Amino acid sequence: MTRHPPAIDDESLIAALRLTAGQDPVPAHVSAAARAVFGLRLPGAATARPVVTPAPRGVRSADEARLLRFTAAELTVDLEVTSMDGLVDLAGQVSPCPEAGTRVEVRTLHLTESRELSATGQFAVTGLPPGWFSVVCHRPERSPVVTSWTRIRP
């Protein structure tokens, strides 16, 4: 009679390999955060990547607002990030101006705020916690466009 070793699951195997290699295990809060972010993925969405934006002329202090730009093939998302009292405010514009019924979601690891775009493609979300965020633009009859995750510090 042939004896087979007991079956081992993936997590146990990885833990055994880490112990053998002498590495510490990944902290539980790091694994939990990774699972939470993985759950926020949007299969089929186009990713808008960050691009460098020059400081606008006439701005007295670059410390007051942070300007971010994300572009995908046919869409640009511009964001102005400000912090006050430990919270973050975002003012944004999607261009070219999208069709009626377009909305954006500003996502953090803990909450999602949804806004209809104005006729000029503008939106604002206030009172966000500092940390990681992403913006999703949902357009009627088209695939969503999602910005890469970006960290905001107050």
ABEGO torsion letter per residue (X at the ends): XBBBBBBBBAAAAAAAAAAAAGBBBBBAAAAAAAAAAAAABBBGBBBBBBBBBBBBBGBABAAABBBBBBBBAABBBBBBBBBBGGBBBBBBBBOBBBBBGBBBBBBBAABBBBBBBBAAGBBBBBGBBBEBBBBBBBBBGBBBBBBBBBBBBX
